[in-house]
Amino acid sequence: MQRMDIEVIVKQVLEELTKVEKSKTNSINASKEKVEEVIRKVVFNKEKAVGVDNPADEEMIEKVQKITPARIGIGHTGTRMKTRDYLDFRIDHAAAQDAVFKGVSEEFLKELQLPVLQSKSSSMDEYLMNLNSGRKLDEASRKWAEEHLPKNKQVQIIVSDGLSSSGIEANISDLLPALIQGLKVRNISIGDPVFIKRSRVWIQDEIAKIVNCDVVISLIGERPGLATSKSISAYLIYRPNQDTVEADRTVISNIHEGGVPPVEAGAFLADLLADVLKAKTSGVKFAQMK
């Protein structure tokens, strides 16, 4: 075989190999696109249904299911839950874990347009294991608050991710404007709202001291459960000091689409803050006055 013939053959083989590699790459990309398309289309519809076989009172089970998110009347197969109910349980459990660990997205924080401060918790592990780390601002945030936050206002608003970033992202966009609007209608002066990462309720005491406000209110993500991972609470206190105890705080919880709707909660909290300012007290003492 002549040298020219060998070169031609080698060239043809290389061209064929190149075609094969391109074909494999295209096939892999096509497979990825198909997988992504399938993933985007996977939707798990949560529908309550009586899973008990031959129930004695099916109508009663249906009534109870409508008034509670608890897993009632789901039935079983042998000693275990049925497959659909088990998947439902796993999805809710995963959502609860995500609510704690994933953190509020940077995109959401940009949309919120609030100053972002930081507690002394340097990580979520520290936040969960060392409660005190979430109760104080880190040094940089404390200095920024002292230099930039307006002082001597009647109300200071804090938004905290707490234990449910999902709750913050699901509710604050509706709750915060409703709350601010309600306070402005009542001619109540408001400091600049702030967002504090990995913070706990008690951090409001430090903020209140820095800005010298009358009332400080924290909108904070609640500990998620299997019923909902998107709930937040509002903690408010009148003039906290070194002698403050938990009984001095007024709490409104269960703010989410399946509990107290966020817009309604904002309007209610504005009324509540006006009453607290008038009474000049909060917590148990405030409740006893009503």
N, C-alpha and C positions, 0 to 999 in steps of 0.2 A: 504494500500500500504506500502510495506516495505521500510525501510530507504535506502537500496541499490538501489531500484527502483527509488526513488526520486532523488538520486544523479546522476544516469545515465541520467534521463530525463533532469535535470538541465544542465548537461554537454553537452547534445545534443543541447539544446536550445542555450547555449552560443556559441557553434561551428557554429550553423546556423546564429546567429547574426554576428559573426565575418566574415563569408562568405559574408553576405549581405553588411557589411561595406566595405570590400575589393572590392566587385563588384561596389559599389557606387564610391569609390575612383578611381578605374580603369576607370569607365565611365566618371567621371569628367576630369581625365587626358586626356582621349581620345578626349573628347569634346574640351578641351583647345588646343590640338594638331591640331584638325580639324580647329578651329577658327584661330590659328596662320598660318596654311597652307593657309587658305582662304585669310587672311590679306596679306600674302606675295605675293599672286597672283593677288591682286587687282591693276590694272594699268589703269589709266585714260588717254586715248590717245587724245591729243589735235590736232584736225584736223579742219582747217578752211573750212567752207562751207557756201554757200549762204543760209541764213535762211529766206530771204524775200519771201513771197508767191507771185507767179506770177510777178516777177520783170520786170520792163520795159527794163532794160539793164543788164542782168545777167553777160555778159562778162565783162562789165566795173566794176561791183562790184568785180568780181574775180581778176581783174588786181589791183585794189586798195588794196584788202586784202593781196596781195603778197608783197606790198611795205611798209606796216605799221603793227605794232602789235596791233593797235587800234581795238576796237570792232566795225567793220563796216559791215553793211549788215547782221546782225544776225537775224533780224526779231523779231516778238513778238506774244504773244498769249493774246489777249485783251490788257490790259495796262501793261502787264509784259513780261519779257524776257522768252524765251522758257527754258524748264527744263535743257537741256544740256548746254546752254549758262550761265544759272544761276549757275550751278555747276562749270563751268569753272571759272566764276568770283569769287566764294567762294574759290576755290583752289588757285588762284593767290593771293587773299587777305590774306589767311592763310600763304602762302609762304612769303609774304612781312612782316607779323608780326614775323614769325620765324626768318627771316633774321636779324631783329633788336634785338630781345630779347634772342635768344638761345645762342649767343656767339660762338666764334671759338672753336672747340673741342680740348681737350687736345691731342688727337691722332694726329690731324693735326699739332699742334704746335710742337710736338716731331718730326714729319716728316720734318718740316720746318727747324729745328735745328738752330734757331735764339735765341739770348738772349731775354727773355721776361721781359719787363718793365711794369710799371703800372702808369696811370695818377692819379690825386687826386680824381677821381670819385670812390667812394667805392661801388657803385651799379649802375645798369642800370637806375634805377629811378633818381638817382642823376645826372647821365650823361645826361639824357634827359631834366631834369628840371633846372640844373645849368650848363650853357655852359662853364663858366670859369673853372669848376672842371676838364674838359677834355683838358684844354689848358696848363696844367703844370704837370710835373712829381711829384709823391709823393716823400717824403724825401728819402726813401730807394733806389728808382730807380735813383734819381738824384745823390746820392753819388756813386752808382755803376757805372753810366755812366761816372762820373768824374774820377773814379779810373781805369776803364777797357777799355773804348772805345779809339781806336787810334785817335790821334790828327793830325791836319794840313793836312788832305787829301783834294783832290779836290771835291769829291762827298760823301755825307752821305745819305744812303737809310734808310727810315723808312717804316715799314708796319703797318698799323693801321686797326683794325676791323671797326671803325667808325660806320655807320648805316647799314652795311650789312656784317655780318659774312659769309653769303652764297656766297657773291661776292668774298671775300678773299679766301675761300676754293675752289671756282671754277676756279680762275684765277691766283693766285700768283705762283702756282707750275710751270706754263709755262712762266709767265711774268718775274719773278725775274731772273731766269737763263739767259733768252734772254737779259735782261737789263745789267746784270753783264758781260756777254760775250761781248756785244757790247762796253761797256766801256773799258774792258781790251784790245780789239783789237785796240782801239784808244789811248792806253797807258795813260788812265786817272786813277789816283789813287783813290781808294775807301776805305772808312772806313768800319768797320764791320756793316752789316745791323742789325737792331733791330726790334723786334715786340713790339708795345705798346698797351696794353689793354685799351679799353674805352678812346681812345684819339681823339682829334680833330686836324684840320689842323695846328692851331697856335702852337701846341706843337713842331713843327719843328723848330721854332725860338729858343726855349730853347736848343734843341739838337744842333743846329748849333753853338750856343754860347759856349756850353760845349766843342765841338770837334774842333772848329775853322776851319770849312770847308768852301770852296768857294761856293758850291751849296748844298742845302739839298732838297731831293725829298721825298714826302710822297705818298705811294700807299695806298689809303684809300677806304673803302667800301662806296658806294653811298647810299643815301636815296632810299629805294626800292619803286617801283611802281607796278601797275597791269600789266605793259608790261614785266618787268623783275625784279627779286629780286636779281640778281647775277651780278650787275654792279659795277665797281670800277673806281676811278679817280686818276689821278696823279697831285699833286700840287708841284711845284718847285719854289725856290726863290734863288736869288744870294745875298749872304752876308746880311741877315736880321739884323735889329737893332731896337732900341727903336722907330724910326720914321717910321717903315715899315707900309704900308697900304695894303689893299687887291689888289689894282691895281698893286702892285709890284710882285704878284704871277702869274706864267704861269700855266694854267690848261689844261689838256687833259682828257676829260671825256668819258663816254659811252664805257668803255673797258669791253667787254664780248663777248660771242660767237655770239650774234646777232648784235653786233656793231663793234667795232674795236677788232679783235681777239687778245688775250693776247700775243702771240708770236710776232705778227706784232707790237703790241704796245711797247713791250720791245725794239725791234730794232729801232723803231721811236724815243723813248725816249732817247736812247743812242745818236742818231744824234742830238736831240734837246739839250741835256745837253752839248754836245761838242760845239754847237753854242752859248749857253748861257755863257759858260766859256770863249769863244773867245770874245764875246761882253761885258762881265763883267756887265751884267744887265739882268733883267727878267721882266715879266709882260707887261704892256702897253708900256713902253719904249723900250723893246726888240721887240715888235710887230711893233712899228713905225720905227725901224731900218731896217726891212726886206723889 
